[in-house]
Amino acid sequence: MDKYITFDHIRKKDISGFTGLENEVLTYIYHSQGKVPLSIESFGITFPSPDYHIQRTGSRYFILEYIVSGKGYLKVDGKKFALSANDVYLLEPGSSHEYYSDKDDPFKKYWINFNSEIFFNIFNEYDLKQIYVFPDTDISEEMENLFKLEEISLYNDHIYREASAYLFSIFMKLAAKNQIKEESSVIAQQILAELDLAIDSSISIDEICNKLFISRSKLIREFKKHYNITPHAYLMDRKIAFSKMLLQNTNHSIKSISNHLGFADEHYFSNVFRKKTNMTPSEYRRSRSNLVVDSSRED
């Protein structure tokens, strides 16, 4: 963009009034020769464009972006993320990445590029590395305040202190969002442990809910989010896997195995087993026995 336009100016008029402008309005920050804790390279607003596409190899700075509206996509470290309003993504220096607008609903976003050894340490110490996307994290106020710093000066030396405060607030919001995610993961792990204990018992999902003091809907939601399977389906899979071992390696009756695994009755156990394996428990036992015989003949 040849003509420099400030954010304050762009906010006073609708972007549609600026015919011929590119789809980004950006502010470059000037630097002196002195060393300061925070070095801002640029910040800006990207307006909706279905053709917007950025790709970098070995970025030189932190890239922090906040989706105001619309949708887009991020590719980094072999992963692809769908982005929508109120999402934040944070990419560290040295990363190779690609991000672009959704063709049908292109995003509008605020962004800032910066470097800082202090913020790199915060980035690592608060476990923000390789998370990339922080869904539903409103940092619009901090970003607006960063943009207003151009009213003070376009020189990094004059604004880096105020900018540091806004960026620190953003990083703490991202860390808090990550902590919530980690706590959610702990709940999922607790559910997993309880389900594993329930393999050879008749304990129900509702009883596990009562033990962990969480609702049934939350238990199902948290477990499925982290393990991509419902608690009941996971438990049935584990019970059937254990029953296969018992059928193949013991002489326990089908009824005894059914009781041991906490099924209501032998008939229910057989129905579940057949749905999972396409054979009855008796058929499975015979098939495993034949394999053993065939194997001994080959020896």
BELTAWO-V181075 format. One record per residue. N is the residue number from 1. RES is the residue in one small letter. PSI is psi in whole degrees, -180 to 180 (999 if undefined). BURIAL is I if it has 24 or more other ideal C-beta (glycine too) atoms within 12 Angstrom, else O. Layout:
N & RES & PSI & BURIAL
N & RES & PSI & BURIAL
This chain:
1 & m & 121 & O
2 & d & -41 & O
3 & k & 129 & O
4 & y & 126 & O
5 & i & 129 & I
6 & t & 161 & I
7 & f & -37 & I
8 & d & -41 & O
9 & h & -46 & O
10 & i & -29 & I
11 & r & -22 & O
12 & k & -14 & O
13 & k & 153 & O
14 & d & 140 & O
15 & i & -26 & I
16 & s & -19 & O
17 & g & -13 & O
18 & f & 72 & O
19 & t & 137 & O
20 & g & -9 & O
21 & l & 154 & I
22 & e & 174 & O
23 & n & 9 & I
24 & e & 138 & I
25 & v & 121 & I
26 & l & 156 & I
27 & t & 120 & I
28 & y & 143 & O
29 & i & 134 & I
30 & y & 153 & O
31 & h & 147 & O
32 & s & -174 & O
33 & q & -9 & O
34 & g & 154 & O
35 & k & 125 & O
36 & v & 160 & I
37 & p & -21 & I
38 & l & 130 & I
39 & s & 108 & I
40 & i & 127 & I
41 & e & -48 & I
42 & s & 162 & I
43 & f & 161 & I
44 & g & -180 & I
45 & i & 130 & I
46 & t & 123 & I
47 & f & 156 & I
48 & p & 126 & I
49 & s & 123 & I
50 & p & -18 & O
51 & d & 4 & O
52 & y & 129 & I
53 & h & 123 & O
54 & i & 135 & I
55 & q & 129 & O
56 & r & 150 & O
57 & t & 115 & O
58 & g & 63 & O
59 & s & 146 & I
60 & r & -5 & O
61 & y & 170 & I
62 & f & 139 & I
63 & i & 115 & I
64 & l & 121 & I
65 & e & 142 & I
66 & y & 122 & I
67 & i & 118 & I
68 & v & -44 & I
69 & s & 168 & I
70 & g & -165 & I
71 & k & 159 & I
72 & g & -171 & I
73 & y & 148 & I
74 & l & 133 & I
75 & k & 123 & I
76 & v & 139 & I
77 & d & 38 & O
78 & g & 9 & O
79 & k & 151 & O
80 & k & 132 & O
81 & f & 137 & I
82 & a & 134 & O
83 & l & 143 & I
84 & s & 179 & I
85 & a & 136 & I
86 & n & 6 & I
87 & d & 150 & I
88 & v & 140 & I
89 & y & 143 & I
90 & l & 119 & I
91 & l & 132 & I
92 & e & 160 & I
93 & p & 141 & I
94 & g & -11 & O
95 & s & 151 & I
96 & s & 130 & O
97 & h & 172 & I
98 & e & 132 & I
99 & y & 149 & I
100 & y & 163 & I
101 & s & 152 & I
102 & d & 134 & I
103 & k & -38 & O
104 & d & -26 & O
105 & d & 68 & O
106 & p & 145 & I
107 & f & 157 & I
108 & k & 137 & I
109 & k & 150 & I
110 & y & 147 & I
111 & w & 158 & I
112 & i & 139 & I
113 & n & 130 & I
114 & f & 165 & I
115 & n & 144 & I
116 & s & 125 & I
117 & e & -35 & O
118 & i & -48 & O
119 & f & -25 & I
120 & f & -38 & I
121 & n & -42 & O
122 & i & -44 & I
123 & f & -43 & I
124 & n & -45 & O
125 & e & -29 & O
126 & y & 16 & I
127 & d & 45 & O
128 & l & -6 & I
129 & k & 134 & O
130 & q & 23 & O
131 & i & -42 & I
132 & y & -59 & I
133 & v & 134 & I
134 & f & 97 & I
135 & p & 149 & I
136 & d & 56 & O
137 & t & 102 & I
138 & d & 109 & I
139 & i & 24 & I
140 & s & -40 & I
141 & e & -46 & O
142 & e & -41 & I
143 & m & -41 & I
144 & e & -41 & I
145 & n & -37 & I
146 & l & -42 & I
147 & f & -35 & I
148 & k & -15 & O
149 & l & -22 & I
150 & e & -20 & I
151 & e & -23 & O
152 & i & -51 & O
153 & s & 157 & O
154 & l & 10 & O
155 & y & 128 & O
156 & n & -40 & I
157 & d & -27 & O
158 & h & -19 & O
159 & i & -4 & I
160 & y & -28 & I
161 & r & -50 & O
162 & e & -42 & I
163 & a & -38 & I
164 & s & -41 & I
165 & a & -43 & O
166 & y & -41 & I
167 & l & -38 & I
168 & f & -41 & I
169 & s & -41 & O
170 & i & -47 & I
171 & f & -37 & I
172 & m & -35 & I
173 & k & -40 & I
174 & l & -39 & I
175 & a & -40 & I
176 & a & -41 & O
177 & k & -40 & I
178 & n & -37 & I
179 & q & -42 & O
180 & i & -42 & O
181 & k & -42 & I
182 & e & -40 & O
183 & e & -38 & O
184 & s & -39 & O
185 & s & -37 & O
186 & v & -42 & O
187 & i & -45 & I
188 & a & -40 & I
189 & q & -37 & O
190 & q & -41 & I
191 & i & -44 & I
192 & l & -44 & I
193 & a & -41 & O
194 & e & -38 & I
195 & l & -39 & I
196 & d & -36 & O
197 & l & -23 & O
198 & a & 1 & I
199 & i & -43 & I
200 & d & 42 & I
201 & s & 177 & O
202 & s & 16 & O
203 & i & 140 & O
204 & s & 168 & O
205 & i & -40 & I
206 & d & -37 & O
207 & e & -36 & O
208 & i & -40 & I
209 & c & -46 & I
210 & n & -38 & O
211 & k & -37 & O
212 & l & -2 & I
213 & f & 44 & O
214 & i & 156 & I
215 & s & 160 & O
216 & r & -41 & O
217 & s & -40 & O
218 & k & -40 & O
219 & l & -47 & I
220 & i & -44 & I
221 & r & -48 & O
222 & e & -41 & I
223 & f & -45 & I
224 & k & -35 & O
225 & k & -37 & O
226 & h & -26 & I
227 & y & -1 & I
228 & n & 34 & O
229 & i & 149 & O
230 & t & 154 & O
231 & p & -41 & I
232 & h & -44 & O
233 & a & -40 & O
234 & y & -46 & I
235 & l & -42 & I
236 & m & -40 & I
237 & d & -43 & I
238 & r & -39 & I
239 & k & -43 & I
240 & i & -39 & I
241 & a & -41 & O
242 & f & -38 & I
243 & s & -35 & I
244 & k & -42 & I
245 & m & -42 & O
246 & l & -41 & I
247 & l & -37 & I
248 & q & -32 & O
249 & n & 0 & O
250 & t & 170 & O
251 & n & 15 & O
252 & h & 142 & O
253 & s & 162 & O
254 & i & -41 & I
255 & k & -41 & O
256 & s & -42 & O
257 & i & -41 & I
258 & s & -46 & I
259 & n & -42 & O
260 & h & -35 & I
261 & l & 3 & I
262 & g & 19 & I
263 & f & 152 & I
264 & a & -38 & O
265 & d & 172 & O
266 & e & -37 & I
267 & h & -44 & O
268 & y & -44 & O
269 & f & -45 & I
270 & s & -39 & I
271 & n & -44 & O
272 & v & -43 & I
273 & f & -43 & I
274 & r & -39 & O
275 & k & -35 & O
276 & k & -29 & O
277 & t & -8 & I
278 & n & 24 & O
279 & m & 160 & O
280 & t & 164 & O
281 & p & -40 & I
282 & s & -42 & O
283 & e & -40 & O
284 & y & -44 & I
285 & r & -43 & I
286 & r & -39 & O
287 & s & -38 & O
288 & r & -36 & I
289 & s & -39 & O
290 & n & -35 & O
291 & l & -39 & O
292 & v & -43 & O
293 & v & -48 & O
294 & d & -39 & O
295 & s & -41 & O
296 & s & -33 & O
297 & r & -36 & O
298 & e & -31 & O
299 & d & 999 & O
